[in-house]
């Protein structure tokens, strides 16, 4: 009898519908950042157009002495077929409708026909500025620097800027 009650209790809570407030809490948990810009704008020989996408789950955050921290994961690709897949952390600071978002993301880089950055492991430091347009939409600008922190024989680095479109789904 006790086993039957445990199973019934478990089934009840698994299939229990969420309250409206709980549904709203899960409704807009994913923020996607679609961006495009210029990869390595400071090197005339390696400059290329880039496109990328980045995901942030807004339920995975921590308040810390550095601000609100959350994990991010993304992928970018240049017109020269260089690719960078990354995951890391970002902080977010809001000043009214303005958002200041620094991030640090280690990742894997493949040069394709693009610039040789000296190692497969690269680190991206980025600063994004965005403005809230609508309730779940932001428009922004960002600058980043890719570097292998001297893991390879050479470390030329790459500086890039992007225009960002953020959307919560």
C-alpha positions in Angstrom: 0.0 0.0 0.0 2.8 2.4 0.9 4.5 1.8 -2.5 1.2 2.5 -4.3 0.9 5.9 -2.4 4.5 6.8 -3.3 3.9 6.1 -7.0 0.6 8.0 -7.0 2.2 10.9 -5.2 5.1 10.9 -7.7 2.7 10.8 -10.8 0.6 13.5 -9.3 3.5 15.9 -9.1 5.1 15.0 -12.4 1.8 15.7 -14.3 0.7 18.6 -12.1 0.1 21.6 -14.3 2.3 24.6 -13.6 0.6 27.7 -12.2 0.5 30.8 -14.5 3.3 32.5 -12.6 5.5 29.4 -13.0 4.8 29.2 -16.7 5.8 32.8 -17.1 9.1 32.2 -15.2 10.0 29.5 -17.8 8.6 31.4 -20.8 11.6 33.7 -21.6 14.6 31.8 -20.1 16.7 31.6 -23.3 18.5 34.7 -24.7 20.0 34.4 -28.1 22.6 36.8 -29.5 22.9 36.9 -33.3 25.9 39.0 -34.4 27.9 40.0 -37.4 30.9 42.2 -37.9 34.6 42.3 -38.8 37.1 39.7 -37.7 40.6 41.0 -37.0 39.8 44.6 -38.2 43.3 45.8 -37.1 45.1 43.4 -39.6 44.6 44.4 -43.2 45.8 41.0 -44.5 43.6 38.9 -42.2 40.4 41.1 -42.0 37.3 39.1 -42.7 33.5 39.3 -42.2 32.2 37.2 -39.3 28.8 35.8 -38.3 28.0 34.2 -35.0 25.4 33.0 -32.5 25.5 32.9 -28.7 23.1 31.3 -26.1 22.5 32.3 -22.5 20.1 30.5 -20.3 18.8 33.3 -18.0 17.8 30.8 -15.3 21.5 29.9 -14.7 22.9 32.9 -13.0 24.6 33.8 -9.8 24.7 37.1 -7.9 28.3 37.7 -6.9 30.5 40.6 -5.8 31.3 40.9 -9.6 27.6 41.4 -10.5 25.2 39.0 -12.1 27.2 36.1 -13.7 25.8 33.6 -16.1 27.2 31.0 -18.5 27.3 31.5 -22.3 28.0 29.3 -25.2 28.5 30.3 -28.8 29.9 29.8 -32.3 31.3 32.2 -34.8 32.6 31.7 -38.4 34.4 34.1 -40.7 34.0 34.5 -44.5 37.5 32.8 -44.7 36.1 29.7 -43.0 37.8 30.2 -39.7 35.7 28.9 -36.8 35.6 29.5 -33.1 33.4 27.5 -30.7 33.4 28.7 -27.1 31.8 28.5 -23.7 32.4 30.8 -20.7 30.9 33.3 -18.4 29.6 36.9 -18.7 28.6 39.6 -16.2 25.7 42.0 -16.8 25.3 45.5 -15.4 22.2 47.5 -16.2 22.0 51.3 -16.1 18.4 52.0 -17.1 18.0 50.7 -20.7 21.8 50.4 -21.2 23.4 47.0 -20.6 27.1 46.6 -20.1 28.2 43.0 -20.6 31.8 41.9 -20.2 32.6 38.2 -20.9 35.5 35.7 -20.9 35.2 32.5 -23.0 37.8 29.9 -23.7 37.2 27.9 -26.9 38.5 26.0 -29.8 39.7 27.8 -33.0 40.1 26.4 -36.5 41.8 28.8 -38.9 40.3 27.4 -42.2 41.6 29.7 -44.9 41.8 32.6 -42.4 44.3 33.8 -39.9 46.7 31.4 -38.0 46.3 32.4 -34.4 49.0 30.0 -33.2 47.0 27.4 -31.3 43.7 25.5 -31.3 42.9 26.8 -27.8 42.0 30.5 -27.8 40.6 32.9 -25.2 38.0 35.5 -26.0 37.6 38.7 -23.9 34.7 40.8 -24.9 32.8 43.9 -24.0 29.2 44.4 -25.2 27.1 47.5 -24.9 23.4 47.1 -25.7 20.2 49.0 -25.3 16.7 47.6 -24.5 14.5 48.1 -27.5 11.4 46.1 -26.6 10.5 43.9 -23.7 12.5 40.9 -25.0 14.8 42.5 -27.6 18.1 44.4 -27.4 20.4 45.9 -30.0 24.1 46.3 -29.3 27.7 46.7 -30.3 30.6 44.6 -29.0 34.4 44.4 -29.3 36.5 41.3 -28.6 40.1 40.1 -28.6 41.1 36.5 -29.3 44.4 35.3 -27.9 46.1 32.0 -27.0 47.9 33.4 -24.0 51.2 32.3 -25.5 50.2 28.6 -25.5 51.5 28.3 -29.0 54.8 29.3 -30.6 53.2 32.5 -31.8 50.3 34.6 -30.5 49.3 37.3 -33.0 45.7 37.7 -31.5 42.7 39.1 -33.4 40.6 42.1 -32.6 37.0 42.1 -33.8 33.9 44.3 -33.6 30.3 43.2 -34.1 26.7 44.4 -34.2 24.5 42.3 -31.9 20.8 41.5 -31.9 19.6 39.9 -28.7 16.3 38.1 -28.4 14.7 36.2 -25.5 12.6 33.2 -26.3 
